[in-house]
Amino acid sequence: MGPVKSTLTSEQYDELYHLLRLISNIGDPEETGAVNDLISHILGGGDYWGLINYSAYYGHRFIAADAVKAIKETGWDFSRIVELGAGLGWFGAEISARYAMLPVVTVDKRTWPSVTMVADLETEVGLEMLASELRPTDLIVMCDFLHCIDDPQELLVRLNTWPLAILEYYPEKSSRRLSYSIQIARYGATPLSSVDFSGMLFPEGREVKRVHIEPYELMLVEPEKEGSSV
């Protein structure tokens, strides 16, 4: 057997082994399932069902409370939540739970069990379907979605009269951002940059507030006062 090549040090392997032991020792089925799902996606060549299960677990546990708090601080008045690229719809569900159970519309191109509207938002047909569904008093939300589509700016221009709450993975450590960029590039996705988060994605006249919830960046985008809808 020849020399083993690896990007990890022995210390990193030891830490990985330690963390997996901790999870196994606690023995929580939900946590164990989430970790197994993540491993299946990362090392198994793209298990998207595993990915959305893990994302929902992580979002509910670590991101939701701070994200919804920031949304409430905007003072936005809305009567319904529309989640794009929803997966299992954890983000919209968490907002709804803290807003007296407002109705939620979940949109995704895949027919996940929780999806209420199947539409590919990278096609004109899908965008027209979304346009026919949206109401003036909707809040539009998304998590880990913009980096998955070829032209996020085109979508955002069409949503210029709605308030937006957008979560994207953007950890503080540059090494984590780099490993993430390389990993998602294997599936044709492009991560957002710090320039994008500064507001370059959005049309002029829209105020963008950034809230960092490690390892996510939450962008709260005010609706344009005047402009065309979808």
C-alpha positions as CSV (number, residue, x, y, z in Angstrom):
1,M,0.0,0.0,0.0
2,G,1.4,3.4,-1.0
3,P,1.4,6.6,1.1
4,V,-2.0,7.9,2.1
5,K,-2.8,11.3,0.8
6,S,-5.2,13.5,2.7
7,T,-6.1,17.1,3.3
8,L,-6.7,16.5,7.0
9,T,-4.2,16.4,9.8
10,S,-4.2,13.8,12.5
11,E,-5.6,16.4,14.9
12,Q,-8.5,17.1,12.6
13,Y,-9.2,13.4,12.3
14,D,-9.0,13.1,16.1
15,E,-11.5,16.0,16.4
16,L,-13.8,14.4,13.8
17,Y,-13.7,11.1,15.6
18,H,-14.4,12.8,19.0
19,L,-17.4,14.7,17.7
20,L,-18.9,11.5,16.2
21,R,-18.4,9.7,19.5
22,L,-20.2,12.5,21.3
23,I,-23.1,12.2,19.0
24,S,-23.2,8.4,19.4
25,N,-22.9,8.7,23.2
26,I,-25.8,11.0,23.5
27,G,-27.8,8.8,21.2
28,D,-30.5,11.3,20.2
29,P,-32.2,9.7,17.1
30,E,-33.0,13.1,15.5
31,E,-29.5,14.4,15.8
32,T,-28.0,11.1,14.7
33,G,-30.3,11.1,11.7
34,A,-29.3,14.6,10.8
35,V,-25.6,13.8,10.9
36,N,-26.1,10.6,8.9
37,D,-28.0,12.6,6.3
38,L,-25.2,15.2,6.1
39,I,-22.6,12.5,5.6
40,S,-24.7,10.8,3.0
41,H,-24.9,14.1,1.0
42,I,-21.3,15.2,1.4
43,L,-19.6,11.9,0.9
44,G,-22.3,10.1,-1.1
45,G,-22.2,12.2,-4.2
46,G,-25.2,14.4,-3.7
47,D,-28.1,13.0,-1.5
48,Y,-30.5,15.9,-1.7
49,W,-33.1,14.3,0.5
50,G,-30.4,13.9,3.1
51,L,-29.4,17.5,2.6
52,I,-32.8,19.0,3.2
53,N,-33.4,16.8,6.2
54,Y,-30.1,18.0,7.7
55,S,-30.8,21.6,6.8
56,A,-34.2,21.5,8.4
57,Y,-32.8,20.0,11.7
58,Y,-30.0,22.6,11.8
59,G,-32.3,25.5,10.9
60,H,-34.9,24.7,13.5
61,R,-32.3,24.2,16.2
62,F,-29.7,26.9,15.6
63,I,-31.0,29.6,13.1
64,A,-34.7,30.0,13.5
65,A,-35.0,32.0,16.7
66,D,-32.5,34.7,15.7
67,A,-33.8,34.9,12.1
68,V,-37.4,35.4,13.1
69,K,-36.4,37.9,15.8
70,A,-34.6,40.0,13.1
71,I,-37.7,39.8,10.8
72,K,-39.9,41.0,13.6
73,E,-37.7,44.0,14.2
74,T,-38.3,45.2,10.6
75,G,-41.9,45.9,11.5
76,W,-43.1,44.4,8.3
77,D,-46.8,43.8,8.1
78,F,-47.7,40.6,6.1
79,S,-50.5,38.2,6.0
80,R,-48.9,35.2,4.4
81,I,-45.4,33.6,3.9
82,V,-44.1,32.3,0.6
83,E,-41.0,30.2,0.8
84,L,-39.0,29.7,-2.4
85,G,-36.8,26.6,-2.9
86,A,-38.4,25.5,0.3
87,G,-37.2,21.9,0.7
88,L,-39.0,20.8,3.9
89,G,-40.1,24.4,4.5
90,W,-38.5,24.8,7.9
91,F,-37.9,28.6,7.5
92,G,-41.5,29.5,6.6
93,A,-42.8,27.2,9.3
94,E,-40.7,28.8,12.0
95,I,-41.9,32.3,10.9
96,S,-45.5,31.2,10.8
97,A,-45.2,29.6,14.3
98,R,-44.1,33.0,15.7
99,Y,-46.7,35.0,13.8
100,A,-49.9,33.4,15.0
101,M,-49.7,30.5,12.5
102,L,-49.9,32.6,9.3
103,P,-50.5,30.5,6.2
104,V,-47.4,29.4,4.3
105,V,-47.0,28.6,0.6
106,T,-43.9,26.4,-0.1
107,V,-42.5,26.5,-3.6
108,D,-39.9,24.1,-5.0
109,K,-39.1,22.4,-8.3
110,R,-38.9,19.0,-6.6
111,T,-42.0,17.3,-5.2
112,W,-40.9,17.1,-1.6
113,P,-43.7,16.1,0.8
114,S,-44.1,19.6,2.2
115,V,-44.2,21.4,-1.1
116,T,-47.6,23.0,-1.9
117,M,-46.6,24.5,-5.3
118,V,-44.2,22.7,-7.7
119,A,-42.5,25.3,-10.0
120,D,-39.1,25.7,-11.5
121,L,-38.2,29.3,-10.9
122,E,-35.4,29.2,-13.5
123,T,-38.1,28.9,-16.3
124,E,-40.5,31.5,-17.5
125,V,-43.4,29.0,-16.9
126,G,-42.3,28.7,-13.3
127,L,-42.0,32.4,-12.8
128,E,-45.5,32.9,-14.3
129,M,-46.9,30.3,-11.9
130,L,-45.3,32.2,-9.0
131,A,-46.7,35.5,-10.3
132,S,-50.2,34.1,-10.4
133,E,-49.9,32.9,-6.8
134,L,-48.3,36.0,-5.1
135,R,-50.4,38.5,-3.2
136,P,-49.4,42.1,-2.3
137,T,-49.3,41.3,1.4
138,D,-46.9,38.3,1.1
139,L,-43.5,38.0,2.8
140,I,-41.1,36.1,0.5
141,V,-38.4,34.0,2.2
142,M,-35.7,31.6,1.1
143,C,-32.8,29.7,2.6
144,D,-29.8,28.3,0.6
145,F,-31.7,29.0,-2.6
146,L,-30.1,31.9,-4.5
147,H,-26.8,30.1,-5.0
148,C,-28.7,27.3,-6.7
149,I,-30.1,29.3,-9.6
150,D,-28.2,30.6,-12.6
151,D,-29.5,34.2,-12.5
152,P,-30.6,35.2,-8.9
153,Q,-30.7,38.9,-9.9
154,E,-33.3,38.2,-12.5
155,L,-35.6,36.6,-9.9
156,L,-35.0,39.4,-7.4
157,V,-35.8,42.1,-9.9
158,R,-39.2,40.4,-10.5
159,L,-39.8,40.4,-6.7
160,N,-39.1,44.1,-6.3
161,T,-42.4,45.0,-4.6
162,W,-42.3,42.4,-1.8
163,P,-40.2,42.3,1.4
164,L,-37.6,39.5,1.3
165,A,-35.9,37.5,4.0
166,I,-33.0,35.6,2.5
167,L,-30.7,33.2,4.3
168,E,-27.4,32.1,2.7
169,Y,-24.6,30.1,4.1
170,Y,-21.6,32.5,4.7
171,P,-19.5,31.5,7.7
172,E,-17.0,34.0,9.2
173,K,-14.0,31.7,8.6
174,S,-12.6,32.0,5.1
175,S,-11.5,28.3,5.2
176,R,-15.1,27.2,5.6
177,R,-16.3,29.5,2.9
178,L,-13.7,28.0,0.6
179,S,-14.5,24.4,1.3
180,Y,-18.2,25.2,0.8
181,S,-17.5,26.9,-2.5
182,I,-15.5,23.9,-3.8
183,Q,-18.1,21.4,-2.6
184,I,-21.2,23.1,-4.1
185,A,-19.4,23.9,-7.3
186,R,-19.3,20.1,-8.0
187,Y,-23.1,20.3,-8.3
188,G,-23.1,23.4,-10.6
189,A,-23.9,26.0,-7.8
190,T,-22.2,29.3,-7.2
191,P,-21.9,30.7,-3.7
192,L,-22.7,34.3,-3.0
193,S,-19.8,36.6,-2.2
194,S,-19.4,39.5,0.2
195,V,-20.0,41.9,-2.7
196,D,-23.4,40.2,-3.3
197,F,-24.3,40.6,0.3
198,S,-23.4,44.3,0.2
199,G,-26.5,44.7,-2.1
200,M,-25.1,44.3,-5.6
201,L,-27.8,41.6,-6.3
202,F,-30.6,44.0,-5.7
203,P,-32.0,46.8,-7.9
204,E,-31.4,50.4,-6.9
205,G,-33.8,51.8,-4.4
206,R,-34.0,48.8,-2.2
207,E,-32.7,49.0,1.3
208,V,-30.8,45.8,2.4
209,K,-30.1,45.1,6.1
210,R,-27.5,42.3,6.8
211,V,-27.7,40.2,10.0
212,H,-25.1,37.6,10.6
213,I,-26.3,34.5,12.3
214,E,-23.2,32.2,12.2
215,P,-22.7,30.5,9.8
216,Y,-25.5,32.3,7.9
217,E,-26.0,35.7,6.6
218,L,-29.6,37.0,6.7
219,M,-30.5,39.7,4.2
220,L,-33.7,41.7,5.0
221,V,-34.7,43.5,1.8
222,E,-37.2,46.3,1.9
223,P,-39.7,46.4,-0.9
224,E,-39.2,49.0,-3.6
225,K,-41.7,51.8,-3.2
226,E,-42.5,52.0,-6.9
227,G,-41.8,49.5,-9.6
228,S,-43.1,46.5,-11.5
229,S,-44.2,43.2,-9.9
230,V,-43.4,39.7,-11.1
